[in-house]
Amino acid sequence: MEVTALGHAGLRVVGSNTTGLVDPWMSRDGAFLGSWYQLPANDHLATADLLAPDWIALTTDRADRLDLDTLARVRAGTTLFIPTFASKRLLRVVTDHTALQVVEMDRAMRADLDGGGSWLRLVPAQSPAHQGAAALLSIDGVSVLDINDARLTAAQVHRARLAFGAEVDLLTVNVANPSWFPLCYCYPDRERLRIANDRLLARYEVVLRLLQVVEPRLTVPFGGPPCFLDPKLADLSHWTATPDAFPAPPQTLEWFRLHSPKNAFTTLLPGDRLSPREQLVVTDGHWEHFSYERLPRYLRDYSHQRAVELSRLHAVHPVPDAALGERFTDHFLRLAGLSRYFIERISMTVRFDVSGPAGGRWDVHLYPDQISVDLTGADASPRYRFAIESRWLAAVIDGAATWDDLLHSMRISITREPDVPNDHLFWLLRHADRDALLSIEAFERSHDVTAAHRRTLTS
C-alpha cells in the first residue's frame, strides 16, 4: 500500500485492488476568490492516470478541498464519498456540478473499497458548527488516520483509533493554515504576529496531545501554508515565509522532532510517495532544485506562471451594478430570518465599508427587536466593521461565492470594538443555511457550549 502526497491536504492511496483520492486540490485557478494557491505548485500531478481513481473522498466543503475543476476531470460515475453534514451545501454542490456518483456517509457508515477488506470511514466533528471530517482508511491492512483539520473530541479520536483494531500506521494532520484571524484584523503587525504565533504553538500542542492518544507509527504534518500570488495581496506574502506564524514544512518537522523525539515524523512534497509500513519515501524528481530557503524567488516565478489565471479574476468577478445595495439588503434580511437564536446571540450592528463601484457605508442591525439594513451607515457605534471591495462582496451576494470563500480570501479587513469575538456572527455568515443553524442551536442547547466548541482535542 502506498500513499502519494498531492500537495496541501491532498492524498492518493493505492492498494492492491483499489485506488482513491482524498481532498485533491490541483486547480491552476487557486481557491477562495483566486487568493490561495498551492505551495509549491502541484498541477504537474494532474495526469490522466492520477485522475482515474476508483473513488474520491472529500472531508469538507472548503474550496481548498472541494475543487470542482479537478473533480470535473475525473471520469463520470466515479464514486465520491462525502460526510453527512447538517448543511447540505456540499451535497448540493457536488450533485449539481459533477458527474460523479455521490455517496453521503453518516458517521457510522463504513464503505467497502475493494471487496477484500479495505474500507473507508468519514468521521465529522461532533459540533455541527465545524463542517469538517476525519478520514479513516484501511487499505491492504495498512491503517491511515487523516485527521486533517477536523475538530474531533478526545473520545472521537480514541474511537477512531480503536476502529482499526490495531495500531495506526500513518497519521496525517494539518498543523498550520492561514486564517482571517488575525491576518485580516486591523492590528499592528507586531500584534498580528504575536497572535498568529500563539495560535501556531497552541496547534502544535494539540498535535502532541493527539499523538498521545493515537500513538501512530509515523506522522505527516501538513497544511502550511498556501501562498498569495495576486499582486493586490502582496502585503500577505511575507506571512507565507514567516516561521513564527506559518512555518515551512522543514521548520515544522524540526519542531516536532525536538518536542516529540519518541515519535517518527516526515514531510512530503507533492508527488512524493510513502510506504507507511516501511516508512520509506520515494521523492518526486520534479523538486530536485526546489528549496523553501529560496521561497521569495520561487513565489515571483510562480506568480508569473499564473499570470493568465490571475488576469481572469476581474473578468470572472466584474464590478457590480448600482443595485448592489438593494441586493445586499435582501441578502441580510434573508440571513437574519434564518434563526432567531443566532440573532439573540449576535445582537449588534455590523458595518460594511464597501469600496469601489456601487459601494457605500452600510449598517446591518441584527437585534431581536430590530432587524434592518441602513444604506446610509448612520450608526454611531457598530460593533464589527468589515471593509470589502464591491466586486468581492457582489460575488457573495449574487451567489458566485460564499462568505467562507470571502473570509478565507483575505480580501477583507475587519475591526471590532470591543475586541471580543462573536462566533455566532461568523457561523451565520458561513453556514447561511436554516438546517445547519437549527442543528447548531440544538447542539448548544444540549451541551455546555464552552466545552462543546472549545475543548475539542484537535481544535
N, C-alpha and C positions, 0 to 999 in steps of 0.2 A: 504494500500500500504506500502511495506517495502523495505528498501534499506540495502543490506549487503555489507560491505567493503571487497574487495578481496585482499587488500594489494596493495601498490604502488598507481597506479591511477585507479585500477580496481573496478568496481561496479557491483552488481547484483541487479536488480529491480524486484520485484514480486508484481503483481497486481491481481485482482480477476480473470482476464481472459488472462493474458499474463505474461511471464517471460523472461527477457533478461539479457545479459551480456554486459558491456561496458569496453573495453580495458582490458580484462583478461590476466594477465601475471603470470603464475603459473609453468612455466618450471623449473625443477631442474638444468638445464644446464646454468642458468644465461642468460645474454644478452651482446651484444657488445663484441664479441670475448671472451666470458666467463669471463668478468671482473665484470659486475654488477650483484649483487644478491639482491633479495627482503629482506628488513629489516622491521620486522622479517620475517622468512621463512613462506610461505603460502601454501606449497604444500599439507598440510593436508586437504585443502578445495576442492581439485580436485577430488571430488567423482563423481560417475556415475550420481547421481541425479543433482548435480550442473551443470555438463557438458551436460545436456539435456534441454537447453533453447529453447524457441520458436524463438528467434532471437539473433543476436550479432551485436554490433556496434563498429567500430574502429574509432578513431579520428585522427590518424596519421600513418605514415609508420615506425616510430621509433621502434627499436627492443624491447624496454621495454613495448610496447603496441601491436605491431604486433608479437604475439607469435605463431609461426606455430606449435609448439609442443602441445599447448593447443587446437588450432583450429583443429588439426588432431584427437583429441579425441571426438569432437562433431559429432553427427550423420550426415551423408551425407544428403544434401538437405536443411539443416537449413539455413534460410535467414541470410546473412551477409551484413549489411549496411556499406558503406564506403563513405567518402566525394568525391566530384569531384575535383581533383587537376589538375594543369597544367601538372605535371609529371604523367605519367600513371604507374609508378613503383608499387605503392600499388595495383592497379587493376591487373597488370600482375602477381604479386607475389601470391595474394590470388586466382586468377583464375587458375594459373599453379600448385599451391602446396596445395590446399584444395579441398574437395569435397562439398563445401558449395555453396548455391545459392546466388551469389554476386549481390547486387543492388547498383549501383553507384548513389548517391544522389547529385543533384545540390542544391545550397543554397536556392532555393525557394520551394523545394520539402518537403512535409510533409507525412510521412509514417503512414498509419493506422495500429495499432498494434493488435487490438482485435475486430474490428467491433462495438465497443461500445463507441468510443470517445477518446480512448487512442492513443497517437501519438508520433512520434519522428521526430526531425529535426536535421540536422548537418550543422553548420554554419562555413565555413572555414575563415581563416584570409583574410583580404582584399588584402594584398600584397601576390602575388604568391611565393615570396621568402620564406615565412613561411608556411610549409606544416603541419598545424595543424588546428583542428576544435573544436568548442564547440558543446556539445550535449544538445539539449533541449528535455526534456521528460515530458509528461503529462500523468500520469497513474492513473486511477480512480479519476481524478480531482486534484491529487496532482502534483505540478509543481516542477521539478528539473532542475536547470541550471548547467550543468557540464562544467564550463569554462576550466577546466584542465589547460593547459598552452598555449592555443590558443591566438594568438596576435590579439585581436579584437580591433577595434576603439571604442571610446565612443558611436558613433552613432550606431554601430552594437550591442553593449551591451544594449543600450536603446531599440532598436527594438526587441532584444531577450526578454527583459522583457515584452514588450507590446504584444508579440506573445502569451503569456499565458492568456492575458485578465484578469488577477487577480494578486495578489502578488505572489512572488516566495517563495515557501515553503522551498526549500533547495538549497543552493549554495555550490558547491564543486569546489575548486580551488587549483592548485598547487602553493606552496609558495617557495619551495627550492629544486632544483635538481642540483647535481654536473655538472659542465661544464668544458670542457677542458681549458676554460679561467676562472680563471688564473692558475688552478691546474697544467696544463701541460707546462706552460711557465717558462722559466728559470729566475724567480725572487727569491730573498731571501725569506725565509719562512715568515718573518715579513711583507714583501710587499704583498705576496700572501694572507696572512690572512687579511690585510687591504682591498685589492681589493674585496676579497670574502665577507667580512663583509659589505662593501659599497653596493655591488650588492644585498645582502640579505635584507638590510634595504630599498633599493630602491624598491625591490619586495614587501616588506611589505607595503610600502606607496602606491604602485599601488593597492594592495588589499583593502586598506582603501578607495581609490577613487572608486574602483569597488563597494564597499558596499554602497556608497552614491548614486550610480546610480541604483543599483538593489534593495536595501532595503529588503534583504531576511529575512524570519522569523528565519532561522538557517543557519549557515555557518560551513562547514567542511573543514579546511585547511589540505592539504595532500602533499605527494610527497617528503618528506625529511627524511633522504636521503637513497639511496640504499647503500650497503656495498661492499667491495672488499675483496674476500676470497683468491684469488690467492697469494701465498707467494711472487711472483715477484712484486706484487703491494702493498706489506706490508707498504711501505712508505706513501701510501694514507689512510691507515686505521685510522690514528689519526684524519683525517679530518672528518670522519664519526661521531666522538664524540666531535667535536669542536663546541660549541654552537654559537660562533661568526661568524661561516661560514655556517655550516649545522646543525642547532639545531634539537634535537629530538622533536617529536610531543608535549610532555608536555611543553617544553620550548616555542614552537610556540604558544601554547594555552595561556600560561601565558602572552606573549607579546600582543596578540590581545585583551585579556580581559582587560589588563591595558590601552591600547591605544584606544580601541573602546568599552567602557563599556556599551553602549546602545544596542549593538548587541549581539546576542546569538551565542556561538561557542561550538563545541565539536570536539574531535578527536576520531578515530576509529582504532582498531587493526583488522587484517584480521579475518573475521568471525563474528565480532560484527554486530548486526542487529539494524537498526534505523527505527523508525516510525516517519517520518518527521512532520506530523501534530501534533502529541502528544509530539514530541521531547523526545521520550522515547528510551533509548538504552538498548539492551539486550547483555551483554558481552559474548564472547566466552570463555567457561571454559578452553580451551586449554592454555590460557595465565595466569592461576592462579598464577604461580610462575615466570612470566616474569616481568622484570623491566629494563627500559632504564638506570637506575643507575648502573646496573651490566652489562653494554654492553660489556666491554672487554672480560669478561669470556664467555658471550653468543657468541661472534664472534669466539672465539677459538673453542668452541664446534661446532658451525655452520660449520666452515672450515673443521673440522674432519668429519662431517656428509656428506660433499660434496667432500670428497677425491676422490671418484671414478669419479665423473663428472670432477673434476679439472685435474685428471690424463689423461683424454681423450683429453684434449686440444691439446697437441702436436701431437697426432695421427691424429686428425681432421685437424690440420694445420701443416703439416710436413715442414721440411726445403726445400727451393726451389732448383731447379736445376740451372746449370750455365747460362742458357738462361734468367734469370730473368731480367737482364739489357736490353736485346733486347725487351722483352715484356713490360717493363717499358717505353721504348722509344715509342713503338707503342701506348701504352695507353695514353701517354700525347700528342702525335701528334693528336690522335683522339679527345681528350678533347679540345685541342686548336682550332680544326677545327669546333667546335660546334657553336661558337659565336664570331665574330669579336668585337662586342660591349663589351663583357666581357674582351677580351684581351686588348682592349684600356684602360680599367679601372683598369686592373691589372698592366700591363707594368712593369714587374720586372723579376729578376732572382730568382728562388726558388731552394734552395739546399736541397738535401736529403742525409743525412749521414746514410747509411744503414749498420747496423752491422749484423754479422753472415754470414753463408754460402751464396755465390753468391752475397754478398753485395758490397758496394763501396761508393764513393762520387760522386754523380750525380747532375748535374745542369740542370734545366729546364728553358729555356729562353722564356718568354711569353711577347713578344712585337709585336705591329702591323707590324713592319718591320723585325722581327726576331722571328720565332717560331722554336725552335730546342732543342735537348737534348744532353748534353755533358757528356759522361760517364767517363771523366777524372776529372771532377769537378774543372776546371781551373779558374772559375770566381773569380775576386778579391773582389767583394763586393755584394754577394747575399743579397737580402732584407729580405727574410724569410729563416730560416733553420729548417728542420724537421729531427729529429733523430728517427729512427724506426728500430726495429729488422726485418730482412729479411722475416721471416716466416709470420709476420703480414702484411707486405707490399704485399707479394705474394698473400695473401688471397684476397686483394682488386684487385690487377692487374688481377688475374685469375677468378674473379667474385664470389668467395665464400663469400665475404663480401663487404660492401660499404665503401666509405670514411667516411660517417656518423658513421658507426659502429666503424671504426678505431679511429676517433676523440673522440667519447664518451667512447671508451675503456680505455682511459688514457694511452695506450701503445705507447705513442709518447711524444717527448719533442720538444718544439717549442721556437725558438728565432726569434726576428725581430729587424731590425735596419734600420731606426729609429723605435721607439716603438709606431707605429701608425697602427691601424687596417686597413685591406683591406677586406671588406665584399665580394667583387666580387670574390676574390680568393676562399674563402670558399664556396660560393654559386656554383661556377663552379665545385668544387670537390664534394660537397654533392648532387647536382642535377644531374650532368653528363647526361643531357637529353636536346636535342635540343628544344623540345616544351616548356619545363619548362623555359629554358633560354630565349627563344623568348618572353614568357609571362612576365617574369620579366622585360625584356627590354621595352616591350610595356607599362607596368605599370609605369616604371620610366620615360619614355618619356612623359607620360600624367599626371604625378603628380610631386609635389615638393618632391624630394627624401628624404630630411630630415624629412619632415612632414609625408610622407608615411611610412617610415620604422622605425622611432624613436619615434613618438608621439602616437603610439597605446596605448590605455588605459591599456591593460593587457600585455605589453611587459616587 
